[in-house]
Amino acid sequence: MLIARVIGTTVSTIKDPSLIGQKLLLCRQTDETGAATGKPYVAIDSVDAGVGDLVLTAHGSSARQTEITKNRPVDAVIMAVIDTLEVEGKVVFRK
């Protein structure tokens, strides 16, 4: 699992039929304090996340383990919205 922030949305009118109706969000990996790292990527949203949310994402074959992504051509899925993030006894993020 990776910590990421939802930074935008993606619209795709032409796509694999198994992805029709799925919300595609633009994410960017963060470090444990919520600071942006890495390149942006698109993930299927399985938990109704929104722009600005700090989320947990799964990648590769693990991304195809949710009810929404099973048997679909998916490499990244948002599977949780983070409410609180505590590092070394200090709360570094609270929704």
Backbone torsions as a table, in degrees:
resi	resn	phi	psi	omega
1	MET	NA	146.3	176.5
2	LEU	-123.8	148.8	172.7
3	ILE	-89.0	134.2	-180.0
4	ALA	-145.7	162.0	173.3
5	ARG	-113.6	136.7	175.2
6	VAL	-76.7	120.1	-175.2
7	ILE	-112.7	-3.3	179.4
8	GLY	177.3	-176.4	-180.0
9	THR	-119.6	161.5	178.5
10	THR	-129.9	134.4	175.6
11	VAL	-117.3	129.6	179.0
12	SER	-138.3	108.6	-178.3
13	THR	-82.4	-24.8	177.6
14	ILE	-112.8	115.1	-176.5
15	LYS	-157.9	172.9	175.6
16	ASP	-56.6	134.7	-177.9
17	PRO	-54.6	-29.1	-179.6
18	SER	-71.3	-10.5	179.3
19	LEU	-100.3	-3.8	179.2
20	ILE	-61.0	132.4	179.8
21	GLY	87.5	-2.2	-179.5
22	GLN	-92.9	136.6	177.9
23	LYS	-81.6	127.1	179.7
24	LEU	-107.9	120.8	-179.1
25	LEU	-116.6	145.1	177.1
26	LEU	-88.6	123.2	-177.0
27	CYS	-120.2	158.2	172.8
28	ARG	-138.1	126.2	-179.1
29	GLN	-58.7	145.9	176.7
30	THR	-125.3	165.4	172.5
31	ASP	-85.4	-173.1	-174.9
32	GLU	-68.7	-9.9	176.9
33	THR	-101.2	-2.4	-179.0
34	GLY	94.1	3.0	178.1
35	ALA	-77.4	135.2	-176.3
36	ALA	-63.2	138.0	173.2
37	THR	-142.6	160.2	174.3
38	GLY	71.1	-178.6	-177.7
39	LYS	-92.9	154.0	175.3
40	PRO	-66.4	152.7	175.9
41	TYR	-148.9	161.2	-179.8
42	VAL	-99.3	137.3	178.3
43	ALA	-133.7	145.2	172.4
44	ILE	-72.9	136.2	179.9
45	ASP	-94.8	116.1	178.8
46	SER	-104.3	1.1	-174.0
47	VAL	-131.9	15.4	179.5
48	ASP	62.4	44.6	175.2
49	ALA	-73.3	167.0	178.8
50	GLY	-140.0	170.1	179.8
51	VAL	-58.2	132.1	-179.0
52	GLY	97.2	-18.3	180.0
53	ASP	-69.0	144.5	169.8
54	LEU	-92.8	128.0	-170.7
55	VAL	-133.8	166.3	170.0
56	LEU	-105.8	134.6	179.4
57	THR	-123.8	149.2	173.7
58	ALA	-115.2	151.6	-173.5
59	HIS	-132.7	161.7	178.1
60	GLY	66.9	-144.9	-177.6
61	SER	-62.6	-26.8	177.0
62	SER	-64.7	-28.1	179.8
63	ALA	-67.4	-17.7	-178.9
64	ARG	-98.1	21.2	-177.5
65	GLN	-102.1	-3.2	178.0
66	THR	-86.2	163.6	178.2
67	GLU	-59.7	-37.8	-176.9
68	ILE	-74.6	-32.4	-172.6
69	THR	-101.4	-4.3	-178.0
70	LYS	-55.1	128.7	177.7
71	ASN	61.5	31.9	177.3
72	ARG	-121.8	154.2	-178.9
73	PRO	-77.5	74.7	-173.7
74	VAL	-122.0	136.1	177.8
75	ASP	-112.1	-12.5	179.1
76	ALA	-148.7	139.0	178.9
77	VAL	-138.5	139.5	170.8
78	ILE	-86.9	119.5	-174.7
79	MET	-118.3	-3.7	177.8
80	ALA	-160.2	144.8	171.4
81	VAL	-102.9	128.5	-177.3
82	ILE	-81.6	128.2	175.6
83	ASP	-90.4	-44.8	-178.9
84	THR	-140.6	141.2	176.6
85	LEU	-127.5	119.1	-178.7
86	GLU	-115.6	129.1	179.7
87	VAL	-126.7	124.3	178.9
88	GLU	50.3	43.9	176.1
89	GLY	81.6	0.0	179.9
90	LYS	-117.2	134.3	175.7
91	VAL	-75.7	117.0	-178.7
92	VAL	-102.9	-12.0	176.8
93	PHE	-151.7	135.0	173.2
94	ARG	-140.2	128.8	-177.6
95	LYS	-69.4	NA	NA
